[in-house]
């Protein structure tokens, strides 16, 4: 009887705590979803919390950010719940994004701050400083390594008209280790510019707004930057 009463108390407390958690401080993580041939989403997304396919969470996770992104754009997102792997672990797996279901030689991978996550999207908490990258990738059949992901930085994004901007492109492996992407090109409004041996290139910008991102064969494209010259 005492055990039954204790269970009722715990259940009541849990029910009272859920609304408080759902009303907690809102945050928006940086989210990017890279498909096989195009960028599906790039922007900020507040993590969804609540009930999803019969499973409820009050944690602000990378999965919640992906769910919000899929509704904000919108794009199709298919998830499946699985109890697997022993130790009582369970969670959602991504089946397809934007109607793309990978074959056995590829999958939808997940990086947090350019490091491949060791746990699923639903078990990784995010903050407003988190950079979530979900990307379609093949993998090395022997090591399991995914394709490297590119990152790009700019010396400034608001140069004066006809001013110069230096871009640096890095290639990140699964451990998040960065090396210069010496084989990359930086595309400014679609026009390619080859980087040097250090993965850098300096370009001049006329007045106006330009889109910039990096590409390299065998790697996942970088995020898009906007340069405003005035």
Wavefront OBJ file of the C-alpha trace (Angstrom):
o trace
v 0.000 0.000 0.000
v 2.845 2.373 0.921
v 4.624 1.588 -2.358
v 1.419 2.241 -4.300
v 0.980 5.598 -2.520
v 4.614 6.540 -3.246
v 4.108 5.802 -6.925
v 1.041 8.047 -6.973
v 3.007 10.874 -5.357
v 5.834 10.519 -7.877
v 3.384 10.474 -10.795
v 1.654 13.581 -9.454
v 4.945 15.441 -9.040
v 5.992 14.468 -12.561
v 2.734 15.795 -13.969
v 3.239 19.066 -12.109
v 6.823 19.416 -13.283
v 6.141 18.904 -17.001
v 4.359 22.242 -17.616
v 7.129 24.101 -15.767
v 9.760 22.451 -17.919
v 7.862 23.191 -21.106
v 7.591 26.829 -20.081
v 11.308 27.069 -19.329
v 13.645 29.637 -20.907
v 13.431 29.519 -24.700
v 16.616 29.192 -26.726
v 17.386 28.853 -30.392
v 20.278 26.666 -31.482
v 22.002 27.105 -34.833
v 20.767 24.324 -37.126
v 21.928 23.252 -40.581
v 20.645 20.292 -42.580
v 22.747 19.316 -45.583
v 21.216 16.941 -48.098
v 22.979 14.918 -50.742
v 22.927 17.736 -53.292
v 21.495 20.794 -51.531
v 21.126 22.645 -48.275
v 17.732 21.822 -46.780
v 17.832 24.235 -43.839
v 20.146 26.816 -42.313
v 18.999 29.028 -39.475
v 18.044 29.152 -35.814
v 15.459 26.832 -34.292
v 14.089 26.625 -30.776
v 14.046 22.993 -29.637
v 10.610 21.405 -29.645
v 9.583 19.980 -26.268
v 6.448 17.977 -25.666
v 4.907 14.814 -27.064
v 6.156 13.407 -30.347
v 4.712 10.159 -31.720
v 3.557 9.177 -28.245
v 6.861 9.942 -26.496
v 7.221 13.019 -24.282
v 10.352 15.002 -23.558
v 10.962 18.124 -21.490
v 14.623 18.432 -22.502
v 15.889 20.913 -25.077
v 17.732 18.615 -27.461
v 19.261 18.512 -30.923
v 16.305 16.378 -32.030
v 13.923 19.069 -30.817
v 15.856 21.636 -32.853
v 15.589 19.439 -35.961
v 11.843 18.985 -35.432
v 11.343 22.742 -35.160
v 13.473 23.344 -38.260
v 11.356 20.850 -40.220
v 8.224 22.793 -39.311
v 9.775 26.204 -39.867
v 11.000 25.604 -43.435
v 9.109 23.241 -43.824
v 10.572 19.912 -44.958
v 9.513 16.300 -44.478
v 10.986 14.489 -41.466
v 10.366 10.795 -40.736
v 11.369 9.433 -37.362
v 11.042 6.028 -35.763
v 11.257 5.111 -32.092
v 13.407 2.148 -31.125
v 14.293 0.324 -27.924
v 17.696 -1.039 -28.693
v 21.299 -1.623 -27.901
v 20.886 -3.005 -24.394
v 21.224 -1.096 -21.159
v 17.676 0.177 -21.443
v 18.593 2.776 -24.094
v 15.854 3.949 -26.414
v 15.162 6.896 -28.649
v 14.263 8.282 -32.060
v 16.140 7.461 -35.244
v 15.975 9.544 -38.420
v 14.526 7.494 -41.274
v 14.381 10.201 -43.915
v 14.688 13.937 -44.413
v 13.083 15.799 -47.308
v 11.845 12.419 -48.611
v 15.417 11.080 -48.866
v 15.943 7.653 -47.271
v 19.628 6.668 -47.442
v 20.676 3.262 -48.792
v 22.740 0.878 -46.678
v 25.929 2.648 -47.784
v 24.886 6.032 -46.341
v 22.975 7.590 -43.446
v 21.916 10.875 -41.844
v 24.774 11.760 -39.481
v 24.769 14.358 -36.707
v 27.523 16.676 -35.525
v 27.477 19.086 -32.613
v 29.960 21.941 -33.016
v 31.655 20.020 -35.868
v 32.197 16.877 -33.764
v 30.326 13.662 -34.572
v 27.944 12.970 -31.693
v 28.428 9.776 -29.734
v 24.730 9.649 -28.849
v 21.491 10.160 -30.722
v 19.884 13.509 -31.492
v 17.317 13.013 -28.770
v 19.862 12.547 -25.983
v 22.082 15.573 -26.715
v 21.066 18.818 -25.046
v 21.643 22.108 -26.850
v 22.080 25.745 -25.895
v 21.841 28.946 -27.915
v 25.579 28.557 -28.645
v 25.184 25.049 -30.087
v 25.760 24.410 -33.775
v 23.778 21.376 -34.904
v 24.668 19.847 -38.262
v 22.615 16.985 -39.706
v 24.032 15.721 -42.989
v 23.608 12.983 -45.572
v 26.889 11.086 -45.822
v 28.497 7.909 -47.025
v 30.979 6.212 -44.716
v 34.200 4.238 -44.849
v 33.161 0.548 -44.668
v 36.296 -0.311 -42.654
v 36.532 2.577 -40.186
v 32.959 3.867 -40.247
v 34.241 7.435 -40.729
v 31.838 9.855 -42.374
v 32.698 12.402 -45.042
v 34.559 15.452 -43.666
v 32.539 18.605 -43.092
v 33.667 22.077 -44.121
v 33.615 25.254 -42.097
v 34.329 28.779 -43.335
v 35.259 31.979 -41.505
v 35.640 35.552 -42.759
v 37.974 38.284 -41.541
v 34.950 40.585 -41.722
v 31.441 40.361 -43.114
v 30.981 44.115 -43.393
v 33.871 45.465 -45.449
v 33.867 48.900 -47.068
v 32.943 49.001 -50.770
v 35.827 47.493 -52.790
v 37.343 46.257 -49.532
v 39.096 42.931 -49.098
v 37.922 39.952 -47.081
v 40.017 36.895 -46.237
v 38.190 33.569 -45.999
v 39.616 30.475 -44.332
v 38.181 27.039 -45.032
v 38.712 24.140 -42.636
v 37.911 20.458 -43.024
v 36.672 18.656 -39.891
v 36.907 14.926 -39.291
v 34.561 12.966 -37.027
v 36.583 13.922 -33.941
v 36.161 17.604 -34.775
v 39.840 18.040 -35.666
v 40.312 20.870 -38.165
v 42.819 20.940 -41.025
v 43.122 23.445 -43.901
v 40.823 22.452 -46.774
v 43.474 22.834 -49.465
v 41.255 21.388 -52.199
v 38.318 23.698 -51.551
v 36.834 26.474 -53.626
v 35.023 29.472 -52.205
v 31.982 30.437 -54.271
v 30.869 34.075 -54.160
v 27.409 34.373 -55.680
v 28.206 31.095 -57.441
v 31.584 32.194 -58.861
v 34.417 29.855 -57.703
v 37.722 31.013 -56.211
v 40.474 28.515 -55.341
v 42.020 28.631 -51.857
v 45.774 28.518 -51.226
v 47.805 25.814 -49.456
v 46.596 27.142 -46.114
v 42.946 26.896 -47.104
v 42.616 30.691 -47.440
v 41.669 33.157 -50.166
v 41.400 36.959 -50.113
v 38.723 38.578 -52.277
v 37.551 42.107 -53.022
v 33.857 42.991 -52.704
v 31.947 45.640 -54.578
v 29.103 47.435 -52.842
v 26.174 45.152 -52.093
v 25.363 41.819 -50.451
v 27.015 38.571 -51.505
v 26.507 34.928 -50.524
v 29.656 32.932 -49.792
v 30.241 29.253 -49.078
v 32.919 26.615 -49.534
v 32.858 23.354 -51.479
v 35.335 20.502 -51.813
v 34.990 17.127 -53.583
v 34.258 14.358 -51.081
v 33.307 16.785 -48.304
v 30.081 18.287 -46.959
v 29.622 21.915 -48.074
v 30.139 24.686 -45.528
v 27.535 26.977 -44.051
v 26.536 30.005 -46.133
v 27.903 33.388 -45.097
v 26.533 36.768 -46.144
v 28.967 39.618 -46.827
v 27.581 43.162 -46.823
v 29.928 45.690 -48.466
v 29.020 49.359 -48.082
l 1 2 3 4 5 6 7 8 9 10 11 12 13 14 15 16 17 18 19 20 21 22 23 24 25 26 27 28 29 30 31 32 33 34 35 36 37 38 39 40 41 42 43 44 45 46 47 48 49 50 51 52 53 54 55 56 57 58 59 60 61 62 63 64 65 66 67 68 69 70 71 72 73 74 75 76 77 78 79 80 81 82 83 84 85 86 87 88 89 90 91 92 93 94 95 96 97 98 99 100 101 102 103 104 105 106 107 108 109 110 111 112 113 114 115 116 117 118 119 120 121 122 123 124 125 126 127 128 129 130 131 132 133 134 135 136 137 138 139 140 141 142 143 144 145 146 147 148 149 150 151 152 153 154 155 156 157 158 159 160 161 162 163 164 165 166 167 168 169 170 171 172 173 174 175 176 177 178 179 180 181 182 183 184 185 186 187 188 189 190 191 192 193 194 195 196 197 198 199 200 201 202 203 204 205 206 207 208 209 210 211 212 213 214 215 216 217 218 219 220 221 222 223 224 225 226 227 228 229 230
